[in-house]
Amino acid sequence: LTKEKVQAVVSTQSTGALFSGDTGEIKSEVREQINQKVAEWREEGKAEIVPGVLFVDEVHMLDIECFSYLNRALEHDMAPVLIMATNRGITKIRGTSYVSPHGIPIDLLDRLLIIATTPYTERDTKQILSIRCEEEDVEMSEEAMLVLTKIGRETSLRYAIQLITCANLVCRKRNGTEVSVDDIKRVYSLFLDETRSSQYLKEYQQEFMFNEVNEKADRPMEVS
């Protein structure tokens, strides 16, 4: 039984709120009463607090006000386990002019246990792609898996994962039962990764209607 459900029952004076989901607005007075009651039950050994888990991906996208709220919330006795993920290095904290590791304020970083990550090895990449093939019910030959693993190493893992579905569709179109190397090469030629797309834009930038690269290059330099 969660604390929110207890609050809903007290607020609506009905156990039907547990099943209908129609709890309406729960007043702050009710929340405080429930918090005090749960604290009493906890001290008396009648209740046990099992913290929830709050997962925040791309945490560097939060601004300073959100970080301040999280910092205060973590001080509460019933605070959930907070897990944050980011792929940023030293960058600016949103809403401020200060830079910090991962774009997270230093005082909040000091309260965290930071788990270091390492780049995927070739074996890791192949295993992840194999698991994804199993999840999508895609049969792929060993040679095709090696080619896809090489693509994932040279481009990105996300791009390689996205090619699985496309290659499977090409395989089904030719009435095949197993994705082959030719299927992988076909979709690789049709869909560009970020690096090849950037190279294409630079090569044919004059052909596009709007081109900020040339505008910045032609703009006279300001000399103070």
N, C-alpha and C positions, 0 to 999 in steps of 0.2 A: 504494500500500500504506500503510495507516494504522498508526500506532504501536500502536493497540489490537490490530490483527491480529497484529503481530509478538509482542506480549506473549502473545496467545492461543496461538500456535504454540509459544513457549518454555515456557509454563505446562503445556500438554497434551502436549508432545513429539510433536505430530502436525499435519501440514498439513491434516488433515481438519477441524480446528476452524475453518478459514477458510470452509468451506461449510456445516457443520452448525450453527454458531452456539452449540454446547454447549461453552462455555469454562470454566464453573465459576467459582470465585472465584480471581482473580489476586492472588497474594500481593504485599505491598509490596516484598519483596526482589527479586522478578522485575521489578517496575516500575522500581525503581532501577537494576538491571542494564541494562535496555533503554534507559533514559534516558541512561546513561553511554555505552553502545555507540552510540546514535544521535548523541550529541554528538561522539564520535570520528569517525564517518563524515562528519559535517558538517564538521569541521575538516580532514579529509583530502580533502574534495571528492567523496566517494563518495555522499553523500546530500544532499538539499535539503529543508528543512522548509517545507511549505506550510501556513500556519496556517488553521485552520477558522474558522467564523463562529458565534458564539453570539448569538442574538437573544432579548432579554428584553422582552416587551411588558408594559404596566402595571407598570413597574419600581417605582413608588411603593408597591406592595403588599408588597415585600420588607421584612424587618425589619433591625435594625442588625447582627445576626449574619450574615445573608446578605451584606450590603454589606461587612462585614469580610472575609468569605471571598473575595468578588470582588476586593477591593483587594489581597489577598495573591496571588491567582491571576494577576492582571495583571502581577505582577513576574517571573513565570516566563518563561524564554526561549522556551518552546513554547506560550505563552498564545495563545488564539484571538483573533480580531478580535471585540470586544464591541460590540454595537449594542443600545441601550436606547431604549424609547419610553414616553412618558407624556403625559397631557393635564392634569396637575396643575400648579398654580402654586406659590406659597409655602405649604407645608403641613408637618405634623408628621411627623418620621421615626418609622416604626413601631417600637415597643419603647423609645422614649425620650420625653422631654418637650420636646425641641428641635425647632424649625421650621427648614426649609431650602428653598431653591428646588427644586421638583419632588419634595420628600420624599427627596432624596438627600444623604448626608453631604457636607460641603464638601470634605473631603480627596479624596473620590472624584470629585466634580465637577471639581476642579482638574486631573484627569488626562484629562478627556474633551474632545472637540471637539463643541460644541453646535451643532446645525443648527437655525436659526430657521425656523419655518413661518408661513404666512399663511393667512387664511381663503380658502375657495374662492370664486372669482368665479362669476357666473351662467354664463359660458361653460364654466368648469371643471366645474360641477355637471352641466350638460347633457351634456358629453362623458363624464363618468363614468357617468351613467345610460344613455347610448347604448351604451357598452361593455358594461355589465351586461345590457342587452337582447340584445345579440349573443351573450353567453355563455350566456344562458338560452333562446336561439332564440325570442325574443319580437318579433313585428312590432308596431310602435307608430306611429300617425300622428304627423305633425309637431305638430298641435294638441295632442294628448294629451301629447307630450313636453314641450311648453311649459308645460302645466298641471302636470305632474309636477315639472318643474324649479322652478316657483314654489313648490310644496309643499315641496320639498327646501330651498329658501332660507328659507322661513318657519318650518319645523319643524326637521328634521335630515336629513342625507343618508342616514343609515341607515334612517330611517323611509321615505323615498321609495324606497329600493332594495327594501325589503320589500314595498312596494305593487305592484312590477312583477309578481311571481308571482301575487299575488291578483287583480290586474286581468286578467292573462292567463287565469286560470281563469274569471272572469266572462265574458270574451270567448268562450272556448270553449263555455261553457254556452249562449250564445245563437247558437252555430254561426258565430261571426265569425272572420275571418282576420287582423284587425288591431285592436289595442287602441285604443279610441276615448276621447274626452273623457268620455263618459258612464260608461265602465267605470272610469276613474280616479276620477270623482266618487262612484261607487257604493262602491268599496272605502274611499275616504276617509271616507265617512259611517259605514261599518261598523266600521272600526278606528281607534281614537283614538291620537293622538300623546301625548307626555308632557305637554305643556302643557294640552291639552284634557282629558286624564285627571285632572290635578290640579285643574282647575276643576270638573270633575264631582264629585270627592270633596269639595271644599269646599262645593259647593252642596247635596249630599245627605248630608253627614256625619252628620246626625241619624238617618238611616235605617239606618246600619250598626250591627252588634252591638257592636263595640268602637270607641271613638273617643277616642284619646289627646289630640286637640286640645282637646276640651272638658274632659277631666280636668285638663290642665295649666292651662287658663284658670280652672277653678273652684277649683284648689288655692290655698290662702292663701299669700301671699308671706311668705317667712321674713325677719324683720328682726333683724339682729344688734345 
